Amino acid sequence: MRGFQYRLSRLAVLTFLGACYGSHGEEGDGTDATAEDAAADEATIPDDEGAEDAVVETEMDEGIDFGSDSTVECPPLVDGRWVDFTIDGSTFEAVDVETPCRMSIVIGGPPGHDVVELVCGTGAMMTTYTIDFFANPPVSPTYWDGAEVTLRYVADPVWWIDRWFTVRGPSGNLLFGGASASRLVPPGEDLATWYAPLDLRVVGGLCPATDSGCGPEERQAIEVGYADGRALILDGYQAYVGGLASASFHVGTATHHLEMTCDDVPDDWYMLVFILPPEG
């Protein structure tokens, strides 16, 4: 599989300045945005192996203030932050489930990881799904240990495998979720419904294109709205969105090929994870 694995290792984080931008694909036309200056220390992104010594203590970014007058500049990729996840390891099987589950947090997992086990189903037939987050800052979905939840999980093998999941509480309230895929939502799903109450769209035109080995590629951002807050989070960045009751939103990768010269690599790739605050 040519030219694909390089995407999943390109993770880094930093808040940046906000201004004019254009969007690509299904999210519609670009709009204008503005931002305050922000900065973070740079550090090398570690591999999973040896993560115990590699995890870096960092402050959360606050995202963009859409009311300031600064101009967006494309920030560097390296900032000591990263995010990745697996569901049931490295399986390459098609999945499309919506199932009730009981959630438990695995204590003493690999360094740098948060591991969630969901025991799902009804009656005698139960299935366990293991979600392994590897992130800095950590994802920490510990609020809901022992909770009754609903898992929605779709995996779609192509030459690569697209994966999306959400975990919602008994009233349908979104708790956490993620995507590692060539588009933000599974085929046939509505963007607004899948992520509700989060409001997401892809934003491009922020960074110059570089040669990926499969054609010119640009880094993108995800514009995230939640509660009374809104932030523009570039690929490799992480931010709180929504004021006091804020969602933690990691964008590990968001890239778009302006021209694709490979036939076994997706035009776009998104790796993102989000955790919403507990209710009450």
N, C-alpha and C positions, 0 to 999 in steps of 0.2 A: 504494500500500500504506500504509494509515493507521496511524500510531502505532507503527511497529516499529523504525525505525532509531535512535530515541532510546536503545534498550536497549544497543546495542553500544558506545556512547560513554561509558556510565556506569561507568567503571573507576577504582578507587582502592583503597588498601591500608592496613591498620593492625591490630595485635593488640588484643584487647579482653578484657573481664572475662567470666567464664562462670557461668551459673546455670540456672534453670528454663526449659525451652523445649518447644515442640510441633512435630511434623513434619507435612509435607503430602504427599499423593500416595502413590506406590508405596513409599516408604521406611518406612511404618508409623507407630506412635504415638510421641509425644514422650517424652523421658526427662529427667532432671535432669543438669546439668553445672555445674562451678564453675571459677574461673580466677583467675590472678594479674593484678595491674595491669600494663599495658604501655602505651607511648605511642610516637608517631612524629611527626616534623615534617610540617606540612601544606604542600602545594604544588599548583598548578593542573595538571590533567591535560592534556598537550599533544595536539594533532592530530598525525597521522603526518607531515605536511609540516613541515619544520624540526626534525625529531627530533634531529638531531646536536647542537644546542644545548640541547635540552630534557631529555635523559636525565639523571636525578638519581641521584647516589650515595646509596644507602640501605642500612641494615642489614636482614638478614632478620628477620622476625618469628619467634617461637618457638611460636606457637599457644597453646592453652589448657593450663594445668595442671589436670587434672580433680580434683586433690586439695585445692585451696584453698577458702576460704569466701566469696569475694567474689561479688557479684551481677552478672549480665550487664547491661550497658547498651549501647544501640545507638550505635555509634561513627559519626563523620562519614564521608562518602564520599571526601573529598579528602585524598590523602596522597602524591602524587607517584609512584604505582605504577599500572601498567596492564598488560593482556595482551590480545592478539588474535592470530589466525592465519588464514591462507588456505591452501587446497590448490589448486594450479593456477589461481591468481587468483580472479576473481569468477564462475566458471562456475556454471550453474544446471541441472546435469544429474544424473539419478539414477545412482548408482554403488553397487555392492556387490561388493567384491573382497577376496580373501585370496590374496596372491601373494608368492613369494620375491623379494628385492631385494638390491642392493648399495647401501650408503648412502655419500654423500659430502657434505661440508660446503662450501658456497659461500663463498669468501673474498672480501671486498671488496664485500659486498652493501650495500643501503641503510643509512644510519646508524640505529642502534637496532633493527636486524633481525638475526635468525639464520635463515639459509636452508639447508634440507636438500634435496638431490636424491636420490630413490630410483629407480634404474634397475631395473625389475621385469619378471619374466616368465621364460620358458624358451625355448630354441631361437631361431628367427629373429624371433619376434614379441616385441619388448621395448617397454615403456611407461615413460615417465619421469613421476614425480609430484614436484612441487615444493611443499614445505611451508615457508611463510614465517611465522616467529614475529616479532611486534612486542611487546616486553615490557620493563618496567623493574620490578625487576631483570631482567637478560637471562635467557633460557631456557638458552642454552649447551649444546646436546646434542652437544658435541664429543668426548665420550669414545669414540664409536663410529664415527668417521670411517673409512670403508673396510670396515666390518663387513658380514657377510652377515646379513640380517634378514628378517623376515616382516611385511608391511604388511597390516593389516586396516582397510579404509576403507569407510564407508557414507555416502552422501549421499542425502537424501530431500527432493525439492522439494514444498512445499505451496504456500501463498501466499508463504511464506518458504522457506528451505532449511535443513534440519537436517543437521549433519555430525558424524561421530564417527570417530576413528581411534586405533589403537594400533600401535606398532612393538615387536616382540619379537625376542629373540636366538635363536640356533640351538636352545637347549634350551627355548624357550618362555617364557623369563624376560622380564618387561615392562621395556622401556627407557624409553619415553616415549609420550605420547599427548595427546589433547585432545578436547573436545566444544564445539560451538557449535550448540545445539539446544534444542528445547522439552521434552526429557526427557533423563535421564542416559544412557540406552542406546538403541540402535536397537530398533525393534519386533521382538519375538520373541527378543531376547537377554536373558540373565540378568545382573542387576547384579553379582553376586559374581564370576561367571566372566569377564565383560568386563574388569573392572578388576583382577582378581587379580594380585598379592597385596595390592593396596590394598583396604580396606574402606570403602565410601562410603555415606552416606545424607544426605538433605536434611533440614534443620532449619528450622522457622519459628517464629513467635511472639516474635521477638527485637526487632523494630522496628515502630513505628506505621505504619499504612497511609497512603499518599499517593495523590493523584489522578494517574494516568498519562495522562489524556486518553481512556483506554478503561476507566475504572473504578478502584476502590480496589486498590492494589498494595502488597505488602510485600516488603522485602528479606529474603533468606534466607541461610542458611549451609550449608556442606558439612561434615559431620563425617567426618574422615579418620582411619583407623587404618592404621598400617604398622609392621612389626616390633614393638617394645615401646612404641611411641608412639601417641598419639591427640591430635588437635587439632580444634577447632571454628573454621572459617575463614569469616568473613562475606563476603558479596559485596564485591568490590573489594579483597580482602586476599590476602596471600601468606605462607606459612609453611614452615619445615622441619618434617617429621614423622618420628619414628622414632629419635631419639637420634643416636649417632655416625654410623651408616650411614643417613642421613636422606634422604627424598624431598623434593624441592622442589615445592610445590603452589600454583599460582596459581588463585584464584577471581575472575575478572574480573567476572562477572555471575551472580547467582542471585536471581531474582525470581518472585513468585507473585501472580496476580490473585485477590483474594477474590471479585470479581464482574467479569465481562467484558461490556462494552457494544459492542465492535467484533467484526465477523465475519471479519476478515482478519488478526488478530493472535493469536499463541499465548497461552494462559493463563499459561504459565511460560516462563522462558528461562534457560539456563545457558551460560556461557562459562568454560571451565576448561582448564588446561594443567598437566601434571605431568612431572617428570623424576626417574627413580629413580637411585640411586647405582650405579656400576659394580660388578660382582661381583669378589670376591677381595681 
